[in-house]
Amino acid sequence: MDLVLAGRLSQKAPGQTGLDTQDEDARAWATQNGHRIVYAAADNISGRVVISDRPKIGPWLKDPKLMALYDGVLFSKMDRATRARDWWVRTWAEENGKRLVIVNPHLEWPPAKGDIATPIIWDDLVNIAAAEWEQTSMRYSRMHKALTDQAFFVGKPPYPYQVIPVEDTEHKTLEPHPERSVYAKRMAEFYLDDWSTQQIADWLNENGYSQPQPPKNRQGKGWHSRIVWKILRSPTMI
């Protein structure tokens, strides 16, 4: 079969990303079994997101031109397909004449006529994947609360702060960023003086201030009103 590999983006080294090791193993499995990978879609996104809504693999499940290029979708494990209790991708496969292939343990959907084991195992694996995510989320929430209750910081630093280590511990805290905190205050002053967010963005661009580049910023380099508004309305700035 011609297959699209639905993988996960992994940090290989500073500044380098690539397919997770398990997904590389799935690619090798496909080659060994006479299949061809026509595209490897590595998404850096939660398995709770429905596969059709993921940036890399999603278009291959919705665009008719792309769908004509392959026979099925390959997953190294069930949690690549979903970590939520949804069965949407099975219905999609049945309606569009596609195969879903799980490498470990090996399963294929739709099952052959009379195969009652595959649906049962598939359902069990979906439930296990969802339960694992829920347990991990609960553990992270408890850890997060325990650290914040002790005035330690967890997560990405809010603008205009930076993360610093707490002496004699493995934990972190925040302090104002020496550069960003200065012009963040100017931004607030301008806004309180009735400047528009676009005027503030123009001032920042004209003065060459470096813009924070959040991963979901798709509007190119430089400041724009949306970023200014997001910073000004954040609880840390207020």
C-alpha atoms as one frame of an Amber mdcrd trajectory, in Angstrom:
protein
   0.000   0.000   0.000   0.928   3.632  -0.386   0.710   5.068   3.123   0.790
   8.432   4.861   2.664   8.234   8.163   0.958  10.153  10.982   3.799  10.884
  13.385   4.881  13.200  16.136   7.497  15.913  15.876  10.395  15.316  18.260
  13.260  17.539  19.432  16.413  15.809  18.144  18.935  18.443  19.211  18.908
  22.191  19.913  17.344  23.782  16.857  16.635  20.426  15.178  13.381  18.499
  14.999  12.312  15.312  13.288  10.138  12.236  13.501   9.915  10.543  16.881
  11.924   7.302  17.150   8.752   5.190  17.293   7.574   6.773  14.048  10.917
   6.008  12.411  10.355   2.387  13.484   6.931   2.512  11.802   8.555   3.761
   8.612  11.009   0.833   8.758   8.110  -1.597   9.357   6.357  -0.277   6.243
   9.460  -0.791   4.102  10.036  -4.295   5.439   6.459  -5.257   4.618   6.469
  -3.936   1.064   4.581  -0.685   1.666   5.618   2.799   0.532   5.500   5.987
   2.619   4.320   8.776   0.314   4.401  11.437   3.034   5.444  11.636   6.702
   3.254  14.105   8.595   4.858  14.995  11.927   2.632  17.186  14.103   3.712
  18.836  17.335   0.248  18.779  18.820  -1.739  16.887  21.424  -3.246  13.538
  20.489  -6.477  14.894  21.986  -6.876  16.981  18.832  -8.948  15.193  16.197
  -6.550  13.993  13.505  -8.362  15.910  10.750  -7.672  19.180  12.610  -3.909
  18.658  12.936  -1.829  21.014  10.753   0.335  18.449   8.954  -1.776  15.304
   8.655  -5.187  17.036   8.574  -5.090  18.180   4.927  -4.275  14.621   3.817
  -7.592  13.496   5.276  -9.663  16.310   3.774  -8.173  17.411   0.440  -9.477
  15.140  -2.381  -6.308  15.684  -4.429  -4.104  14.511  -1.556  -6.459  11.677
  -0.637  -6.070  10.278  -4.158  -2.333   9.766  -3.570  -2.456   7.015  -0.936
  -4.279   3.918   0.292  -4.070   4.269   4.051  -2.707   6.018   7.147   0.063
   4.466   9.251   0.440   4.936  13.018   3.224   3.565  15.209   0.785   3.202
  18.130  -2.848   3.962  18.883  -1.987   7.169  20.750  -0.767   8.640  17.437
  -4.301   8.235  16.088  -6.077   9.553  19.177  -5.788  10.146  22.895  -9.477
  10.974  23.177 -12.416   8.616  23.243 -13.416   9.282  19.665 -13.821   6.917
  16.742 -14.111   9.527  13.996 -11.082   8.298  12.047 -12.597   4.798  11.732
 -15.761   6.200  10.158 -13.640   8.371   7.859 -11.660   5.328   6.699 -14.788
   3.299   5.999 -16.482   6.110   4.066 -13.411   6.910   1.970 -12.081   3.444
   1.250  -8.868   3.945   3.247  -6.945   1.612   5.544  -5.800   2.514   9.054
  -2.701   0.584  10.077  -1.372   0.403  13.643   2.147  -1.060  13.900   2.297
  -1.960  17.603   0.220  -3.972  18.277  -0.542  -4.687  14.628  -4.130  -3.802
  13.751  -5.875  -2.725  10.571  -9.193  -0.996  10.043 -11.678  -1.763   8.588
 -11.421  -5.341   9.888 -12.134  -8.313   7.689 -15.676  -9.701   7.671 -16.200
 -11.949  10.660 -13.259 -10.469  12.563 -14.698  -9.723  15.999 -11.353  -9.386
  17.776 -10.065  -6.274  16.008 -12.997  -3.986  17.017 -12.679  -5.088  20.648
  -8.895  -4.594  20.760  -9.191  -1.252  18.931 -11.762   0.034  21.432  -9.609
  -1.111  24.347  -6.519   0.644  22.979  -8.442   3.883  22.404  -9.687   3.785
  25.989  -6.189   3.042  27.308  -4.673   5.918  25.301  -7.339   8.309  26.600
  -6.890   7.128  30.200  -3.094   7.543  29.980  -3.531  11.141  28.822  -5.995
  11.872  31.628  -3.662  10.394  34.266  -0.680  12.352  32.920  -2.729  15.537
  32.893  -3.806  14.983  36.508  -0.212  14.357  37.634   0.989  17.496  35.864
  -1.811  19.561  37.430  -0.931  18.331  40.919   2.768  19.032  40.338   1.962
  22.481  38.941  -0.185  23.365  41.966   2.420  22.085  44.430   5.134  24.253
  42.865   3.011  27.387  42.495   1.827  27.038  46.105   5.503  27.378  47.050
   5.899  30.445  44.813   7.894  28.555  42.161   7.209  28.983  38.456   6.111
  26.332  35.942   5.641  26.817  32.205   6.589  29.454  29.657   7.422  32.941
  30.947   4.751  35.574  30.339   5.810  38.729  28.545   7.864  40.724  29.701
   9.431  38.361  32.249  12.242  35.825  32.093  12.749  32.545  33.951  15.634
  32.301  36.418  16.713  29.442  38.702  15.996  29.606  42.420  19.273  29.301
  44.304  19.969  25.921  45.936  16.899  24.310  44.310  15.935  22.688  41.024
  13.009  25.092  40.701  12.453  28.357  38.862  10.966  31.787  39.384  10.400
  34.933  37.327  12.002  38.341  37.131  11.417  41.243  34.720  13.389  40.913
  31.496  15.988  43.730  31.499  15.103  44.929  27.987  11.499  43.905  27.426
  10.277  45.193  30.772  11.426  48.724  29.863   9.497  49.074  26.652   6.572
  47.040  28.006   6.067  49.876  30.489   6.229  52.360  27.623   3.578  50.363
  25.798   1.311  50.558  28.848   1.939  54.294  29.236   1.076  54.919  25.582
  -2.081  52.850  25.865  -3.203  54.750  28.970  -2.573  57.945  26.975  -5.158
  56.702  24.448  -2.775  55.436  21.788  -4.273  52.685  19.613  -2.616  49.280
  19.592  -1.661  49.899  15.954   0.055  53.186  16.884   1.990  51.361  19.601
   2.983  48.608  17.147   4.183  51.234  14.664   6.256  52.946  17.379   7.872
  49.635  18.355   8.701  48.833  14.727  10.067  52.320  14.035  12.353  52.085
  17.071  13.616  48.613  16.193  12.365  46.787  19.267  12.579  43.016  18.915
   9.207  41.331  18.760   8.359  38.166  20.690   7.642  35.458  18.118   4.999
  33.115  19.502   4.722  29.788  17.622   1.238  30.583  16.340   2.187  33.987
  14.951   1.496  33.684  11.222   1.557  37.376  10.334   5.267  37.678   9.633
   8.006  39.527  11.433   7.569  42.816  13.225   5.036  44.123  15.700   1.347
  44.320  14.875  -1.730  45.355  16.809  -2.843  41.827  17.744   0.425  41.076
  19.559   0.337  44.444  21.350  -3.256  43.877  22.457  -2.475  40.359  23.695
   0.415  41.652  25.836  -1.464  44.649  27.229  -4.472  42.611  28.338  -2.435
  39.859  30.045  -2.809  39.578  33.869   0.969  39.877  34.342   1.046  43.242
  32.581  -2.017  44.512  34.447
